[in-house]
Amino acid sequence: MDSKGHPRRIAIVPARGGSKRIPRKNIREFCGRPMIAHILDAAQTSGLFSAIHVSTEDVEIAEVVARLGHGVQFMRPAHLADDHTGIMPVLHHVLATFKDRGQTFDQVVSLMACAPLITANDLIEAARLFDSLGGTTPLLTIAPYPAPVEWAFHRESTGHLIPVQPGAFAIRSQDLRPAYYDAGAFAFFPSAAVLGNSVGSDQGFVGYPLARTKAVDIDNLEDWALAETIFRGQNA
């Protein structure tokens, strides 16, 4: 806790340089600014964080975020920047390195570099929910599926559709329980759980709902164009 009794939070923005589907997407221009600038602005404006750290192995990304006012205190090791490393080892590395340097935090918030539709208020409201549960239950952003998951199909190479749940297509949507997916925008964790490697399953999370207009997972250029259209509409 800080001197006012508030939890010490660190925001960690993972931003490796090896994006394949959209090269350099973390610093590619998005509505006039580097993509990563938007989530960094939201984090700074929220006033929630004792520290904001961009975790990268890429010198160019480090230079870009330094110009944005967020100098990188240490670089990510190359072995944590490959195509197969998950998010939790990256968070662990950052927390452990800060701890070795004499800085500890109560909470860690992972902010996705390509989540430009997230606002400071989203972070503030999520922090309020997280703290109301004692700051011990990990929190994920979630968004509702646009159609009932029970109506899903697999599509064969021939074009034929195979229902995932045969017969469910006849059930009215209002009679089905809403389902949600991980929106991948940000997540809150107790730091002790990250350092103790006790986070790693899909169990035990609380969900912070996002509107679908804020839950655009930018994996390809079509996603990018959609996100820019929404961003411009929201900031017109």
Backbone hydrogen bonds in HBPLUS format (Angstrom, degrees):
<---DONOR---> <-ACCEPTOR-->    atom                        ^
c    i                          cat <-CA-CA->   ^        H-A-AA   ^      H-
h    n   atom  resd res      DA  || num        DHA   H-A  angle D-A-AA Bond
n    s   type  num  typ     dist DA aas  dist angle  dist       angle   num
A0002-ASP N   A0006-HIS O   2.75 MM   4  5.41 158.2  1.80 153.9 160.4     1
A0005-GLY N   A0002-ASP O   2.99 MM   3  5.29 164.5  2.02 116.9 119.4     2
A0106-ASP N   A0008-ARG O   2.72 MM  98  5.18 140.4  1.87 135.6 149.0     3
A0107-GLN N   A0008-ARG O   3.10 MM  99  6.37 160.5  2.14 151.2 152.5     4
A0050-SER N   A0009-ARG O   2.82 MM  41  5.55 150.3  1.90 147.3 156.3     5
A0010-ILE N   A0107-GLN O   3.03 MM  97  6.46 151.7  2.11 147.0 154.4     6
A0109-VAL N   A0010-ILE O   2.87 MM  99  6.19 162.4  1.90 162.2 164.7     7
A0011-ALA N   A0051-ALA O   2.94 MM  40  6.33 164.1  1.96 154.5 156.8     8
A0053-HIS N   A0011-ALA O   2.80 MM  42  6.16 169.4  1.81 170.1 172.2     9
A0012-ILE N   A0109-VAL O   2.84 MM  97  6.10 163.9  1.86 153.9 158.5    10
A0111-LEU N   A0012-ILE O   2.90 MM  99  6.03 164.1  1.93 147.5 152.6    11
A0013-VAL N   A0053-HIS O   2.87 MM  40  6.23 161.2  1.91 152.7 158.2    12
A0055-SER N   A0013-VAL O   2.96 MM  42  5.92 149.7  2.05 125.9 135.7    13
A0015-ALA N   A0055-SER O   2.89 MM  40  5.84 165.3  1.91 159.2 154.3    14
A0025-LYS N   A0022-ILE O   3.12 MM   3  5.36 130.4  2.38 150.5 141.4    15
A0027-ILE N   A0024-ARG O   3.12 MM   3  5.86 149.6  2.22 120.3 127.5    16
A0028-ARG N   A0024-ARG O   2.89 MM   4  5.81 116.0  2.31 145.6 162.0    17
A0036-ILE N   A0026-ASN O   2.95 MM  10  5.50 141.6  2.10 159.0 158.2    18
A0035-MET N   A0028-ARG O   2.90 MM   7  5.78 146.1  2.01 147.4 154.2    19
A0030-PHE N   A0033-ARG O   2.61 MM   3  5.37 171.5  1.62 159.7 158.5    20
A0033-ARG N   A0030-PHE O   3.30 MM   3  5.37 166.0  2.32 107.1 111.3    21
A0037-ALA N   A0034-PRO O   2.88 MM   3  5.46 147.2  1.99 119.5 129.4    22
A0038-HIS N   A0035-MET O   3.24 MM   3  6.15 152.6  2.32 124.9 128.6    23
A0040-LEU N   A0036-ILE O   3.23 MM   4  6.41 159.1  2.28 152.1 158.5    24
A0041-ASP N   A0037-ALA O   2.91 MM   4  6.05 151.4  1.99 144.8 152.2    25
A0042-ALA N   A0038-HIS O   3.11 MM   4  6.38 157.1  2.17 142.7 148.5    26
A0043-ALA N   A0039-ILE O   2.97 MM   4  6.18 160.3  2.01 147.5 152.4    27
A0044-GLN N   A0040-LEU O   2.95 MM   4  6.13 164.4  1.97 150.0 154.3    28
A0045-THR N   A0041-ASP O   2.84 MM   4  5.94 169.0  1.85 156.2 159.5    29
A0046-SER N   A0042-ALA O   3.05 MM   4  6.06 144.2  2.18 142.1 150.6    30
A0047-GLY N   A0044-GLN O   3.34 MM   3  5.84 145.0  2.47 109.1 116.7    31
A0076-ARG N   A0056-THR O   2.77 MM  20  5.10 171.1  1.78 126.1 127.7    32
A0062-ALA N   A0058-ASP O   3.06 MM   4  6.33 161.6  2.09 151.0 156.5    33
A0063-GLU N   A0059-VAL O   2.92 MM   4  6.21 150.9  2.01 148.8 156.8    34
A0064-VAL N   A0060-GLU O   2.96 MM   4  6.24 155.1  2.03 149.8 156.3    35
A0065-VAL N   A0061-ILE O   2.99 MM   4  6.26 170.0  2.00 161.0 162.0    36
A0066-ALA N   A0062-ALA O   3.03 MM   4  6.09 143.5  2.16 138.1 148.3    37
A0067-ARG N   A0063-GLU O   3.12 MM   4  6.38 151.6  2.20 143.4 149.8    38
A0068-LEU N   A0064-VAL O   3.16 MM   4  6.50 129.9  2.43 135.5 149.3    39
A0070-HIS N   A0065-VAL O   2.85 MM   5  5.33 160.8  1.89 150.4 147.8    40
A0069-GLY N   A0066-ALA O   2.97 MM   3  5.09 158.7  2.02 105.7 111.2    41
A0080-LEU N   A0077-PRO O   3.01 MM   3  5.58 159.2  2.05 116.4 123.2    42
A0081-ALA N   A0078-ALA O   2.99 MM   3  5.10 158.2  2.04 115.8 116.1    43
A0090-VAL N   A0087-ILE O   3.11 MM   3  5.30 123.1  2.45 101.4 115.9    44
A0091-LEU N   A0087-ILE O   3.04 MM   4  6.41 159.0  2.09 156.5 162.4    45
A0092-HIS N   A0088-MET O   2.91 MM   4  6.09 164.0  1.93 155.4 160.2    46
A0093-HIS N   A0089-PRO O   2.95 MM   4  6.08 155.7  2.01 139.5 145.8    47
A0094-VAL N   A0090-VAL O   3.12 MM   4  6.40 161.4  2.16 150.8 154.8    48
A0095-LEU N   A0091-LEU O   2.98 MM   4  6.23 174.2  1.99 159.4 160.5    49
A0096-ALA N   A0092-HIS O   2.87 MM   4  5.92 166.4  1.88 154.2 158.7    50
A0097-THR N   A0093-HIS O   2.97 MM   4  6.02 154.2  2.03 144.5 151.5    51
A0098-PHE N   A0094-VAL O   3.00 MM   4  6.23 164.4  2.02 153.7 157.6    52
A0099-LYS N   A0095-LEU O   2.88 MM   4  6.06 155.3  1.94 147.6 155.3    53
A0100-ASP N   A0096-ALA O   2.95 MM   4  6.18 153.6  2.02 144.0 150.4    54
A0101-ARG N   A0097-THR O   3.16 MM   4  6.41 131.2  2.41 135.7 148.5    55
A0101-ARG N   A0098-PHE O   2.97 MM   3  4.95 130.9  2.22  94.6 108.9    56
A0103-GLN N   A0098-PHE O   2.85 MM   5  5.13 166.8  1.87 144.5 140.1    57
A0102-GLY N   A0099-LYS O   2.98 MM   3  5.03 161.9  2.01 107.6 111.4    58
A0191-SER N   A0106-ASP O   2.96 MM  85  5.38 170.7  1.97 127.2 128.9    59
A0108-VAL N   A0189-PHE O   2.93 MM  81  5.35 167.8  1.95 155.8 159.5    60
A0189-PHE N   A0108-VAL O   2.87 MM  81  5.35 147.4  1.98 156.9 167.0    61
A0110-SER N   A0187-ALA O   2.85 MM  77  5.25 145.7  1.97 154.2 160.5    62
A0187-ALA N   A0110-SER O   2.98 MM  77  5.25 141.5  2.13 139.7 150.0    63
A0112-MET N   A0185-ALA O   3.02 MM  73  5.45 168.7  2.03 159.6 156.4    64
A0118-ILE N   A0115-ALA O   3.37 MM   3  5.97 170.7  2.37 117.8 120.3    65
A0122-ASP N   A0119-THR O   3.12 MM   3  5.26 124.7  2.44  98.0 111.3    66
A0123-LEU N   A0119-THR O   3.36 MM   4  6.80 156.5  2.42 147.9 152.8    67
A0124-ILE N   A0120-ALA O   2.94 MM   4  6.25 155.7  2.00 150.8 158.3    68
A0125-GLU N   A0121-ASN O   2.90 MM   4  6.04 167.7  1.91 153.3 155.8    69
A0126-ALA N   A0122-ASP O   2.98 MM   4  6.11 157.1  2.03 146.0 152.8    70
A0127-ALA N   A0123-LEU O   2.92 MM   4  6.05 154.3  1.99 144.8 151.8    71
A0128-ARG N   A0124-ILE O   3.01 MM   4  6.27 148.2  2.11 143.1 151.8    72
A0129-LEU N   A0125-GLU O   3.09 MM   4  6.41 155.4  2.15 146.0 151.6    73
A0130-PHE N   A0126-ALA O   2.88 MM   4  6.11 167.0  1.89 153.7 157.4    74
A0131-ASP N   A0127-ALA O   2.87 MM   4  5.98 165.2  1.89 150.0 153.8    75
A0132-SER N   A0128-ARG O   2.96 MM   4  6.05 145.9  2.08 140.1 149.7    76
A0133-LEU N   A0130-PHE O   3.26 MM   3  5.53 146.6  2.38 102.2 111.3    77
A0135-GLY N   A0130-PHE O   3.03 MM   5  5.29 146.0  2.15 150.6 141.9    78
A0134-GLY N   A0131-ASP O   2.92 MM   3  5.03 155.4  1.98 114.1 114.5    79
A0206-VAL N   A0138-PRO O   2.90 MM  68  6.34 153.4  1.97 154.0 162.7    80
A0139-LEU N   A0188-PHE O   2.96 MM  49  4.98 161.5  2.00 138.8 144.4    81
A0188-PHE N   A0139-LEU O   2.99 MM  49  4.98 148.9  2.09 132.5 142.4    82
A0140-LEU N   A0206-VAL O   2.97 MM  66  6.39 158.2  2.02 164.2 171.2    83
A0208-TYR N   A0140-LEU O   2.78 MM  68  6.04 160.4  1.82 158.5 162.0    84
A0183-ALA N   A0141-THR O   2.89 MM  42  5.43 155.5  1.95 126.9 133.0    85
A0142-ILE N   A0208-TYR O   2.99 MM  66  5.82 159.7  2.03 132.7 134.5    86
A0210-LEU N   A0142-ILE O   2.69 MM  68  5.89 149.2  1.78 166.8 177.0    87
A0143-ALA N   A0181-TYR O   3.07 MM  38  5.63 147.7  2.18 148.5 158.5    88
A0181-TYR N   A0143-ALA O   2.95 MM  38  5.63 157.0  2.00 156.8 162.2    89
A0145-TYR N   A0179-ALA O   3.09 MM  34  6.06 167.2  2.11 146.9 148.0    90
A0151-TRP N   A0148-PRO O   3.04 MM   3  5.59 159.4  2.08 112.6 119.0    91
A0152-ALA N   A0149-VAL O   3.12 MM   3  5.39 162.9  2.15 116.3 117.2    92
A0164-VAL N   A0152-ALA O   2.96 MM  12  5.64 177.6  1.96 140.6 141.3    93
A0154-HIS N   A0162-ILE O   2.80 MM   8  5.07 161.2  1.84 143.7 148.7    94
A0162-ILE N   A0154-HIS O   2.77 MM   8  5.07 164.0  1.80 153.6 158.5    95
A0156-GLU N   A0160-HIS O   2.82 MM   4  5.28 170.6  1.83 166.3 165.2    96
A0159-GLY N   A0156-GLU O   2.88 MM   3  5.21 158.8  1.92 111.6 118.7    97
A0168-ALA N   A0165-GLN O   3.08 MM   3  5.81 165.5  2.10 145.6 149.7    98
A0170-ALA N   A0167-GLY O   3.33 MM   3  6.05 164.0  2.36 115.9 119.8    99
A0171-ILE N   A0168-ALA O   2.93 MM   3  5.36 163.5  1.96 116.2 121.8   100
A0175-ASP N   A0172-ARG O   2.97 MM   3  5.38 153.1  2.04 110.8 119.5   101
A0176-LEU N   A0173-SER O   3.07 MM   3  5.30 165.6  2.09 112.1 115.6   102
A0193-ALA N   A0190-PRO O   3.06 MM   3  5.55 130.1  2.32 109.6 121.5   103
A0194-VAL N   A0190-PRO O   3.39 MM   4  6.83 152.5  2.47 149.0 156.4   104
A0194-VAL N   A0191-SER O   3.08 MM   3  5.16 117.3  2.49  97.1 112.3   105
A0195-LEU N   A0191-SER O   2.91 MM   4  6.18 170.1  1.92 163.3 165.3   106
A0196-GLY N   A0192-ALA O   2.89 MM   4  5.88 139.4  2.06 135.8 147.2   107
A0198-SER N   A0193-ALA O   2.91 MM   5  5.11 160.8  1.95 155.1 157.0   108
A0197-ASN N   A0194-VAL O   3.14 MM   3  5.10 161.9  2.18 103.6 108.0   109
A0214-LYS N   A0211-ALA O   2.86 MM   3  5.48 164.0  1.89 119.5 125.0   110
A0215-ALA N   A0212-ARG O   3.16 MM   3  4.87 151.5  2.25  95.7 104.4   111
A0224-TRP N   A0220-ASN O   3.02 MM   4  6.34 155.4  2.08 147.3 155.0   112
A0225-ALA N   A0221-LEU O   2.97 MM   4  6.14 161.4  2.01 145.3 148.6   113
A0226-LEU N   A0222-GLU O   3.06 MM   4  6.29 159.6  2.10 147.6 153.2   114
A0227-ALA N   A0223-ASP O   2.89 MM   4  6.13 163.1  1.91 154.9 159.3   115
A0228-GLU N   A0224-TRP O   2.95 MM   4  6.22 157.5  2.00 151.7 157.9   116
A0229-THR N   A0225-ALA O   3.00 MM   4  6.21 155.3  2.06 146.0 152.7   117
A0230-ILE N   A0226-LEU O   3.00 MM   4  6.28 161.5  2.04 153.7 158.2   118
A0231-PHE N   A0227-ALA O   2.85 MM   4  5.99 163.4  1.88 149.9 155.2   119
A0232-ARG N   A0228-GLU O   2.93 MM   4  6.06 167.0  1.94 150.1 153.2   120
A0233-GLY N   A0229-THR O   3.07 MM   4  6.21 155.4  2.13 142.3 149.4   121
A0234-GLN N   A0230-ILE O   2.88 MM   4  6.14 152.1  1.96 152.0 159.6   122
A0235-ASN N   A0231-PHE O   2.98 MM   4  6.13 130.9  2.23 142.7 155.9   123
A0235-ASN N   A0232-ARG O   3.27 MM   3  5.10 134.1  2.49  91.0 103.3   124
